[in-house]
Amino acid sequence: MTDYAVVNPSTGETLATYPGATDAEISAAVTAAEGAYRDWARTTSASERAELLRKVAELHRERRDTLAAIIVREMGKPLSHAEGEVDFAADITEYYADNWEVITKDQPIEILGEGTAVIRRSPIGPLLGIMPWNFPYYQVARFAAPNLVVGNTIILKHAPQCPESAAAIEQMYKDAGFPEGAYVNVYASNEQAAAIIADPRVAGVSVTGSERAGAAVAALAGANLKKVALEMGGSDPFILLSTDDLDAVVGAAAEARLDNSGQSCNAPKRFIVIDSLYDEFVEKFTALMKDQVVGDGFSGETTVGPLSSLAAADRLEDQVNRAVAQGATLVTGGTRDGAFFQPTVLTGVTRENDIYREELFGPASTIYRVSSEDEAVALANDTGFGLGSYVYTTDPEQADRVANGIDAGMVYVNIVLADSPELPFGGVKRSGTSREMGLLAADEFVNKKLVRVGP
C-alpha cells in the first residue's frame, strides 16, 4: 500500500499520513461508481444534477478559509493564491451548474433527406481522474463538474501529497447531496490506478501531470480501448514586440511567471523580446524578481512560497546549474534553501543547452533576444510543448498574425492570468490532447449519439 502524506514544504514536517487503499477498497470504489452511474445518473435529470453542483460551489465558498489553509500546508502556495484557487474552483463548478441546458441540449443537423436528425449527448459511465498537486481544487473542479452534470460518475486519484484536500473535496460532494459512488476519492497507488483503467466498468480516464505520467496512462488506456484526456506540461512563450508602457508589460510578465510560485503549467516561462526592448526588459524584469519575498505561505508578506517539495527544488536546481554549465548567463537567483528557491533569470540560452527544451517548473525564467516578428514566432514554436502563449504588441494586425502562427492551444494577446470558467484550456504537441473548462470540456466524455427520424 502507498502512504499519502501531508508534508509541509516550508518546514519539511510531516503533518499527517493517510494509508493507501487496499485492493478491496479500490474494487468497492469502482463498484460504487458503477452503481451510481446505473442507479442515479441515468434516473436524474441534468437540471437536478446541476443543482447539486451548485451546492458544491456554495460549499467551496463557505469553507474557503479551511480549504485554502489545507493546500498551503500540503504544497506551500502563498495563502492569497490558495484563496484565489478556492474561489476559482467554486466559479468553475457554478459555471456548469448554470449551463447544464446548453451542455445537454440536442444539436440539430440539417439533413439532405426528409425527416430530422440530432446529436444527443449522453454519459458514458464511471471515469477515473488522476490529478496533480499544483492546483488541488481547481484541477479537480474542471474535470469533475462538467462530467457530473452530463451524468458520468467520478473516481478521483489525487496526488499523494494532497490527501487532505482530496478528502475535503469528497466531503463537499457528499454534503451537497450527491449519492454514494457519484464522486469517490481513492488513495490509490500507480499500480491500483492501472487496475482501475483496465476495469471494464470504467469508461475513460483523464490525467493532468507530467509527460511521463501522460504517456503511461495513454498507453494503458489504449491497451484497454478507453477514451483518455491528457493535460501535461508547457513551456509557454511570452512574446514582446512593441508596447507603449514597458513597466506594465514587465509587471504582467513577472506576475504571470510567479503565479503559484512558478508552478503553473501555462505560466510564461520563455520571454522572447524584440531587440529594441530587450535590454530594458531584462533590467526591469530582473529588478522585479529580486524584489520578491520568498517565504512561508502563511506569511502575509510572502509573494513566492516554497516549491512543493525538496524533490521539486532539487530538479529546478539541477536544471539551472546545467544551464549555467552549458553556457547560459545567470542574471539573478539560482540559489535555494530547502524547498525555497530564489526567483531566477537566465539569458544566453541556445539550442545546444538542455534547458532550451525543458519545462522550468518553479520561479525561473529564460529571456531571448530576437530581431523580427518571424524570428519570434519561430523561436516560440521551437519546442515540443504547445500549451499556452502570450503576445504583447500595439499592432492589432501583427497580434492576429502572430496568434495564427503560434503552435499552441491558447494564445493570450496583451493580457495574462485571464483564465475563466467559460474559456477552454488545453494544448497540442506534448502538452496534451484534450480541452478542459468551457463548453468543450463537457464534450470529452460523452456519447454524441445520432438520432435520425424519418418522415
C-alpha angles and dihedrals in degrees: 000000000000122000115223111206142185105226114177104226091203092063106013088235118146104228100179141355129210121198116239118249121269119235088252090055091050091051091048091051092054091046091052093048092048091047092050090050092052099038104031114018093051095046100046126075124239089247091057092049089048092056090054089051090051089057090052089055090050091051091053089057095043092051096038097124094047094044093048093050090052095060094043086060094042103046106002106241117158111271094243089055090049092051090049090052092053090050091050093049088053091049092050093049092048091049091063091045089054096045103042092117095053090046097050105032121114116265110221120220123209102232130202095224135047126291128033141292133193139175108234118195118217134169122264103205143263115356131201117222119196106194134189133233101239097079105017097179103027095052092050094046095054091051102038103039100058092042095049093050092054090049106261119130126229135231106185125201108185127193113284091243092057105061096128095051089044090056092045091054093049090049091054091054091050093046091049090060104259109150124245110287098022090100117013126179116208128188090213131169120229089259091052090048088055089052091051091052090051093048108108091220091065113084103193149344135228122197132185113188145074127347089250092054092045093051092048093049093044090052091051093045092049093049088054096041093243128149110249131194118199131195111174138159135316143203096198119197122226107202119197114189103153140349143175092210115038093175091059092048093049090048091052091047093052094044092051094045093051097045108131088005089297094304099119124116094218099040115121108260104164115056112201111191132184110246095245090061100030103095095045092045092052091048095049096040091050091050091055091049090053091050095059120113110227113199152103113334093234093060112100090217095057117109097167119038128198121287112263095263145351088261090058091050090048091054094049092046090052091050093050093045092050091048092055092044089053094053108276120137117240103216096177141344124014094144130108143189110203106306092344112102125188115234106266135205124194129186133176094050113158135189088263091063118094092224091061088078100031133092115241106215102191140040096315129115139186121211123203131192119222132179102209147019091254092052090049093053092045091052092046090054096044093097138085090235127083111174113118137345140189130215126190118190139133091221113086093196091051090049090055093047093050093045089053092048099050117096099221141109093238135030122189116194119205092340139083135192089028099137111141135176093253095051118088116237124205147092150226136237112022091347097077152284106248147054128240128190124024123054092303091068091064090056097059098082107026136103105244093207121194114222110189119184122191126224 
